[in-house]
Amino acid sequence: MAAANLPFVNDRLFAMLPFKSAAGDRRVAGRRKPLFVRLLEMFVLYLVVGAAGFALEARIGNAFPQTWEFYAITGCLFIVLAFPGFVVRYLRKHHG
């Protein structure tokens, strides 16, 4: 759940690198990430979590082969787990 919400809780890439505009203007280094960057970051984190899960499964025994249904279900589950972060970032009304 933490990996799914990570793109929505901060404006840094993968919570480490500051986000810069495409033009590379230093004045906008603290700029907010656009939604497509957050979704791309979420996809990369899904792959990282999947690779870690596969590595753990392979370490304790035989890794079972998966079909497309497995990846479709886990991808949808990752999106559902990211919903709280999306709500806080885009749907909650910010006062002030």
C-alpha positions, 0 to 999 in steps of 0.5 A: 500500500505504501508503494502505491501511494508514494507517487501521490504523497510527495512531489519528488520522483520516487521520493528521492529526486526533485522534479524538474520541468521539461525545459530544465528551468531551475526556478520551477524545480519545486513544481508539482508533478503532473498526473501522467508522471505520477501514473508512470511512477506508479507503474514503475513501482508496481514492477518493482514490487512485483519483482521483489515478490517474485524474488521472495517466491523464488528464494523460498522454492519454485516460482510459479508461472503466472498468466496475464490474468494474474498481472491484470488482477494485481495491477487493478489491486495496485490501483485500488490501493493507490486510491487514498493517495489520489483522493488526498492529492486531487479530490480533497478540498485544500483550505488556505 
